[in-house]
Amino acid sequence: MYELKRYFLNFYKYKDLLKLLVAKDIKIKYKRSVLGIIWSVLNPLLTMIIITLVFQELFKFNVENFAAYVISGQVLFGFFSDSTSLAMGSIYSSGQIIKKVYIPKYIFPLSKVLYSLVNMLFSLCAVLIVCVITGVDLKYTFIFSFLSIFYVFIFSLGVGLILCSVVVFFRDVEHIYGVLITAWMYATPIIYPMNIMPDRYMPLLLGNPMFYFVTHFRETLLYGHVPPLELNIQCASYAFVTLLIGVYLFKQRQDKFILYI
């Protein structure tokens, strides 16, 4: 309990640095851009239009409000993909700072996940615009979509801590993860309905944490349902167990980072 309290006090001490790192990443991303952060809304909208034209016209998926279905999954998975990819390289890319001054190392992957969360919240505007245009009946259950985002945030932080703990020692993981995240996206029903999945691949789908997060998000946003307790338990279990594994692995390895960055 004492150690936990010490961690929280230490985290509070560096909260201003955390804000600074997140703000710096946002400024760098949109530096010299005319539209700036509006791209966080435009990018998912334009991608959704292309996917909808290709998949609805060519594959004739029978999904109600297909555009809203696509962009809801696309934005949530994009948050996970961006945050974990950025967190993965956050330690070795901050090597010069870590060597010169003492800063809790977890601040770096955490700042990347928070930065992706800020972008995701702007992208949520694009999801709402598409919902309104395509006639989705938005209900009060929309508020529960922030719980879906919270689950993905915790899960992404856990995966990010695991990845950055490993990639400092094995840089090849960074290249493998690029391929893995593409396969993971296609293994998640983002651009196709779940009912077209062959039975032999169902265990793969049911073992995929992102399937439960995306389902939770769509239930609240598109279908106006309060997510059932069972789905919340599944989402919370995947999120917090992954975070605990990430924290444990990071803590075990963080003292050796300085030798490899």
N, C-alpha and C positions, 0 to 999 in steps of 0.2 A: 504493500500500500504506500509505504514511504517513497519507494522508487517511482511509482506511478505519479505521485504528487510532484516529485522532483521533475519528471518529464513535462507535466503540464505547466509548471512554473517556468521551466526552460523554454517551452514553446511560446508562452506568453511574452517572454523577454525578447524573442526574435520575431514577433508578429509584424513589426514595422518593416523589417528586412524582407519578410515574405510578401508583403504588399508591394514593396519596391521591385522585387524580382518579377512578380506577375505583371505589374504596370510596364516594366521594361520590355518584357516579351511582347506585350500588346503593341507598344510603340514601334518596336522593331518590325513586327509583322506588317503593320500598315504604313510604315515610313514611305513617304513620297507616293502614296496611293491617293488618287483623287477621291475615290468613294470611301476609302478607309474601312471602318468596321462594318459598313453596309454590306461589304463582301461576305460577311458571316451570314447574312440573310440571303443574298443573291446566289452564292455558291450552291447551297442545298436546293434552292428553287430551280436553278438551271439544270443541275444533275437530275433532279426529279423529272423535269420535262423530258429530257432525253430518254431516261429509263422507261417512263410511262409510254412514250411514243413507240419505243422499240418493243417492249414486252407486252403491252396491251394489244398492239396492232398485230405483231407477229405470232405471239403465243396464245392470244385470246384468253388470258386468265379471267375466270369469273369471280372477280373480287369487287365488292361494293366500295365505291370511293377509292379506286385503285391508286390515284395520285396521293391521297392522304395516307393510304396504307404504306406506300413506298417511302414517302418522306419521313414518316414517323419512325420507321425502322432504320432508315438511312442516317438520320440525324443522331439517334441514340448510339448506333454502332460506330458512327464516325467519331463521336465523343470518346468512346472506349479505345478505338484504334489510335486516334491522335494523342490522347493522354498517355497511353502506355508506351507508344513509340518515342515520345519526347522524354518521358521519365527514364526510359531505358538508357539514354545517352547522357543524362543530366549530371552524373557523378564525374565521368572522365572528361566531359566538356567543361567542367568547372574546376579542373585540376589545379590551375594556377591560383585560384582564390583559396582552395582548400589547403594548398601547401603554405600559403602566406599567413592566413589568419584562422583563428578557431571559429568555426560556424558549425552547428549541428548538421551533419551531412544529410539527414532526412529532409532538411529544408528544400534541397534542390529538386528531388523527385516530387515532393509535395507541391512546390510552386508550379511545376509543369502541369500537374493534374488540375490545379486550381485555374491556371491560365486556360486550359482546354474547357473547363467548366464555364468560364466567362463567355468563351466563344459559343459554347453549346446553348447558353441561355439566350444569346442573340439569335442563334439559329432556330430556337423555339418559336420566334416570331414568324419565321417562314412556314413552320408547321401549322401555326394558327391561321395564317393567311390562306393556305391551301385548304384547311378544314372548312373555313367560311365559304370559299369559292366553290368547293365541291359539295356543299350542302350538308356537311357533318353537323349533327345536332349536338352542339357543345353543352354539356351539363355541369352541375356542381362537382361531379366526380373528377373534373379537370384538375382540381387541387391535388388529387392523389398522384398526378403525373410527376409532381416534384418528389414524391416518395420514390418513384421509379428512378428518377435521376440521382437521388441520394444513394440508392442501392448500387447503381453503376459507378458512382463516384468512389464509394468504398471499395468496390471490386477492382476498379481501375488502379486505385492507389495500392492495393495489395499486389496486383500483377506487376505494376510499375516498380515496386520495391524488390520483388523477386527478380525481375529482369535486370535492373541496374546492379543488383548484388552479384549477378552472374556475368554480365557483359563486361564488367571491369577486368575480369580475368580471362574471358573468352569472347573476343570481339566478333567471332563468327556468328554468335547468337543474333547479332543485329541484322545480318543478312538473312539468316534462316527465318527470323520473325516476320520479315517483310512478306515472305512466301506464305508463312503460317497464317498471318492475319487475313490474307486474301482467301485462303481456303476456309478460314473460320467464318468470313463474311458469307461465302456461298453456302456454308453449312447451317446458316441461320436464315429463317424465312423472312427475308427483308423484301425481296423482289418477286417472290412466288408464294402462293398459299400453302399452308402446312399440309392440306389434304392431298397434294400431288406427290408427297414424299413416299417412295416405295417402302413397304413394310420392313424390308431388310435393313433400311437405313434409319428406322425409327429410334433404335437405341442410341445412335450417334446424336440424333436431334434431342432426345430426352436427357442426354448427359451434357448438353451444351448450356452453360449458365446464361449466355446471351439470349437464348430462346425464352427463358423465363422473364428476363428483364424487358425484352421487347414485347412479350405478351402482356405483362403488367402495364406497360406504357400505353399500349393500344386499348386495353380494356378500359382504362380510365379516360382516355382522350377520345377515341373513335367510337366506342360502343356504349359509353355512359354507364359503365358498371363499377361498383366498388369492388376492387380485387378481393377474391376470397382469401380466407385466412391461410389455407394451404399454400396458395401461390406466394403470399407474403413470407411464409416460413421458408419456402424454397429459395426465394430471392435473398432473404436476410442470411440464410445459412451459407449460400455460396459467397456472398459479399464479405461477411465477417470472418468466416473460416479462412478465406484467401488473404484477408488483411492480417490476420494473426500469423499465418505462415510467412507472409512478406515481412512483417515486423521482426519475427524471430530470425529469419535468414539474414536480414539486413544488419541486425544487431550483432549476429555472430561474425559477420565478415567486415564490418565497417572499419575496424582498426587496421586491416590489411590493405585497404583501398590506396592509402598514401604510397605504397610500394609499387603500384601498377598504373598510376595515372600520370 
